[in-house]
Amino acid sequence: MEYIKSEKPEGCIFCKNSIRDDEFVLYEGEYSFVIMNRYPYINGHLMIASIRHVGNLEDLTSDEKRELFDLLSISIKALKDALNPEGFNVGINLGKVAGAGVDDHVHVHVVPRWSGDTNFMTVMGEVRVIPEDVVKTREVLLPFFQKLQLFSH
């Protein structure tokens, strides 16, 4: 409801020099970063985005693509270790008609799934059911990404 009722700010939620909320950035690499979805479909919903403001997958450099997909793999591992999901939905929505909420900045959704989760509510009733506050989930996930920071430098 917070998102639905709020006035939408101008700018890009993925650009550091725009309206990105760095509180939810779990890891920042050279070309890409991992950020929690402020209004997730389910606990642990992450997004991996290019640092550079690029709207088309084919416009990413090889280095940007490589790091983006390396961070996808790392994010899945961190979510497995931290939250023990039984599966994942991984997706890239390219263009408004494909469901992209932000269609001018490439990003990958990583959505952990559990048997019996309520993700169908979003599809059937345009309702989201989140059993844990996103800030609490951030506290659980952040140590896994902080370990990554230590090894990457």
Secondary structure, DSSP 8 states (H G I E B T S, - for coil): -HHHHS---SS-TT-TTTT--GGGEEEE-SSEEEEE-SS-SSTT-EEEEESS----GGGS-HHHHHHHHHHHHHHHHHHHHHH--SEEEEE---SGGGT-SS-SS-EEEEEEE-TT-STHHHHHHS----SS-HHHHHHHHHHHHHHHHHHH-
